[in-house]
Amino acid sequence: MKTAKKLSIVSIVLCLSMMFCTPAFAITGTTFTSSGNNFIYADNPESFNLSPDSLVWLYGASLSTSYKDVEIYNRYWNAYLGTGLCRTGVALWNQSSSTATITYKGNSIAIDDGSTIGAINNCPSVLKNFLDSSYSTITLQPGEKRIVWSKDWQFKSDSCKFVYGRAQFKSSLSSGVWMRIFAAGQSKTADQIFDVATPAAVSGSFFCGELSYTQKNTTLSATSGNTTTFCEWAPHGITYNTNEYAGVISYKDGGLAVNAGNFGVIYNISVTNAAGKNIKITPRWDGIRPGASIVYSINNGPWTVGTTIYNGACWLKSIGTSSTANFRFLLPGG
């Protein structure tokens, strides 16, 4: 762990709240382009009651021959104070007249710690394991409905459960296959999931919707001596960057219109004039933030889970000896 010092020439500030950071240098904006897959982020409602008799679906979308990512971030309150068995996942329905081959991968957790620090300590490893995981395949016959990927879990008596997961799916068919993200008792079937007419209503200022990107790209110079903010909280008046949130396809009416913070999105930063420089990543410490976490890769190396840091600290990383460098990171939920 490194404490925050003015040691680097390239500085990144990750905005983890709706206010921007106090920078070491003047803040300058940057322009982003988008790439990657479509991305469904399911976080509205973020918290709701659940029991083994419940069946709730959060968002639905079609699959095609391109990958579609799904990220789930939910806290479930124990609606009946028992220890029943529940499940969170994705169900698919092949509505076409042809057999569909589904290629997918995913990783998830279910923990009894519903606190923010519980998410901070656990979400990064889920993202890393998802990025490093291998694909599996199944076939869906015409008309078949199936729960394809899920996390099974059990309530403790009088306790909530935090469930977080990331997965990716594609179909061999260009159309006709539909997905639903759901939470339910383990006895509930895929047929029942698709029988429910409407998704769970929005609750609070959270995002639930589909984006046209899983990656945002930009280029920075290591000789600028400026601070660039990433994961700006766009709905709250911070407008240094351009196109950081461009690419929303759809979202639940009444909820947040963007995935504020771009949680789970890869930021791909090309760095010029990089030789011998460091990159400093400083969260927005605002008194209510108990800690911070990050998943990163330097110069296309392995994905790494950064050490959880606490108030006033930062991450400081060398970006190598070449004139150009690459730094990628994801901001986990929490």
Buried (B, 14 or more C-beta within 10 A) or exposed (E): EBEBEEEBBBBBBBBBBBEBBEBBBEBBBBEBBBBBBBBBBBBBBBBBEBBBEBBBBBBBBBBBEEBBBBBBBBBBBBBBEEEBEBBBBBBBBBBBEEEBEBBBBBBBBBBEBBBBBBBBBBBBBBBBBBBEBEEEEBEBEEEBBBBBBBBEBBBEEEBBBBBBBBBBBBBBBEEBBBBBBBBBBBEBBBEBBBEBEEBBEBBEBBBBBBBBBBBBBBEBBBEBBBBBBBBBBBBEEBEBBEBBBBBBEEBBEEBBBBBBBBBBBBBBBBBBBBEEBBBBBBBBBEEEBEBBBBBBBBBEEEBBBBEBBBEEBBBBBBBBEEEBBBBBBBBBBB
